[in-house]
């Protein structure tokens, strides 16, 4: 568990760590880079590098938080990776169910597996389920997400590396967009972001613009048309 600098959450919780690349959005994976740093620091949880690992002891962490939290689940992995057993995913969902005071944001690129097992999971209202959609080639992930039993569904269009025209956002409640950051960041075009913003407005989807990214994301900032967009899908109780 760690406090997070990610604009749309408060902290991260990683019942699993490690992953492997499956699409273009993974090319410069921040979690892989961060894992190398943590491994070099001698952090035991990352001693095996970016190999997928399951951490049963991490399941107890949410019970220790005294105040309600907004939690990004598995910022350093993908809960729906094929090598994560269904039984363990169910344990994670049980923890989230048993701590309804917290809001959990789960994000995956493996939308097919999410769809395959969604009816074997207990979807409580505090579990927000999202899929990453970085370019037009993976827009089918939206359809898989739409068919799940998740109560709140969202898209993370970050790193946005291509346009996303004519999205069907039916039954999607929230969309996060953002450019890639880092030394080798692929550029995002302003027209892509405006088009996504317009689609959200037309289809009643809350829109959150996270960043322009680039080599220095603090310098490029997160304003779009002179303002910030921090819309959320539902009110989070203070």
N, C-alpha and C positions, 0 to 999 in steps of 0.2 A: 504494500500500500504506500502511495506517495502523493503529496500535493501535486497538482498539475498546473502547468502554465497554458494548457489548451483552453482557448477562450470559451468553449461551450460546455465545459465540465469543471468539476472542483478537484477531483482526485482520481487516481487510477488504482485498479485492483487486478492482479494477474494470477489467477488460478492455474494458468498454463503459461509457458514461455517458449519461444522458438517457433519457427515457421519455415516455409519455402515459397518461392516465387511462382505465381500462376498467371499473371497478366502484366500488361505494360505499366500499370500503376505501382507495381512492386519494384521496379528497376532500381530506384535509389531509396530503398526501404529505411525509414528513420529508425525503426525498431532494431534492425540488424546492426546499424551503425552504433546505436546506443548500447546494444548487447556487448559489442566488442569493447566498449569503454568500461562497462561494468565488470566484464570478465577480467580486464587488465587491472582493475581496482581490487580484484580478489573477492568480489561478492559471490558468495557460495551458490546462490540461486542461479547464477549465470556461468558456473564453472564449465558447463558443456557447450558454451557458445550458443549458437542459434539453432541447435538441435531441439526438436520439440520435447518438452518435459512437462509432466503433470505434477502439481504441488498440492497434495491433499491438505497439508497444514495451512495453506492459504484460505481454506474454506471457513476457518474460524474468525478471520479478520473482521468482516462486517459486523459481527456481534459486539465488537469492542468499541465501535464508534458511538459516542454518547449523543451526538446531535445528528439530525437528518443531513445526508450528503447526496450530492449528484456525482455518480461514479461511472467512469469509463471502464468497462470490463475488457480485460485482455488487450491493453494498449501495446503489449510486447508479443502478441501471438494472435491466433485466430481460433476461437472456441469451437468452430465448426470444421476444423481441419479433420481430414479422414482418419488420422491416427489418434484423435481424441475419442475414447470410447463413449458411446451413448450414455452409459451408466454414470460416467463422470459429469457429462453435460447436465444430466438430470440432477446430480448433486448440487451443481452450481445454481440451477434454477430453484432448487429447494431452499437454498440459502437466501436467494433473492426474495422468495415468497415469504420466508420467515422473518424478514427484515423490511416490512412494508414502508417504514419511515424513510427509507433511502430510495432514490431514483437511479436505476441502472440503465446505462446506455451500452448495448452490445452491438458490435459492428463486425461484419464478415464480408469477405470477397467470395466465399464458398456458398453462394446462394442456392445451388442445387442441393447440397447436403442439408442446408437449413430447411428447404422445402420437404425433403425426404423424411425428416424426423420431427417436423414441427408439431404434428399431432400427438407426439409422445412426450411433449413438454408441457409444463404447467405455466400458462401465460397469465401472470397477474398484471394489474394495471401499472405497477411501478417498473415494469420491464419494457424499455423502449428497444425495438429491434431495427437495425439498419444494415444496408448493404452499400459497399463502395461502388461508385459508377464514375470511372475516370475518363471514359471516352465512349463513342457511339458503339464500339464493338462489344461492350459488355452491358448494354442497356437491357438485355434480357434478364439481368439480375433483378430489375424492378418488378417484372412479372412474377418471378419466384417469391419475392418478398410479399407482394400483394396478396398472394394466396395463403399466407400463413395465418395462424390464429393470434399473432401479436396484437396487442391492443393499441399500441402506438408504433407507427412505422416511419422510418426516415431514411434519407439518402445522404451519403457523404460523397460529394463530387469534388474530391480532393485526393491526390493532386489532379486538378483539371487540366488535361493535356490534349483536349479536343472538344469540338462543339457537341452539344447534346440537343439536337433539334427534335421538336414534336414529341416530347415525352408524354406518356400517359401517366398522370399523377393521381389517378383515381385511388382513393383509400391510402394515399401517402400523406402524412401529417406534417412533415418537417423536411427541409433540405438545407444542407450545409455545403457551401461552395468555397473553394480556395485554390490558389496557385501553389505550385511546388516550391519548396525552399531548399537552400543548400548550394554548395559550390557548383554543382552540375545541373541545377534546376532547369527544367524545360519550361519555356515561356507560356504564359496564359494570355489569351487575347481578351481585351475588354468587351468586345462584341459577344463573346461566348457567355460572359457573366451576365451582361444585360439581358440576353435572350433567356437565360435561366430564370433571372429575376422576373421577367415578364410572364413566363410560363407559370411560375408560382403564384403571381398575382391573379392571373386569369383562372387558375384552378383551385384557389383558396388554400395554398400550402404555405406554412410559415417558412420564411427565408432568413438564413443566417450566412453572412459573408465573413469568412474567417480571416483571409489575408490575400495579398497579391503575391507574396512569396519572393522568390529570387534569392540572390546571394546574401542580401541584407534585408530580411523581412521586416525588421523594425523600421527601416528607412522607407520602404515602400508602403507600409501601413496596411490598413484594412478599410479605408473609406471608398465608397462607390458613389460617384456623383456628388461628392461633398458631404456624405453622411455615412454613418455606420448602420448596418442591418443586424440586429441582435434578436430577431423574432424566435420564439420558442413554441413548441407544439401545444403545450398546456402550461398553466400557471404552476410554478413550483413553490410550494409553501415555504415561507421563510423559517 
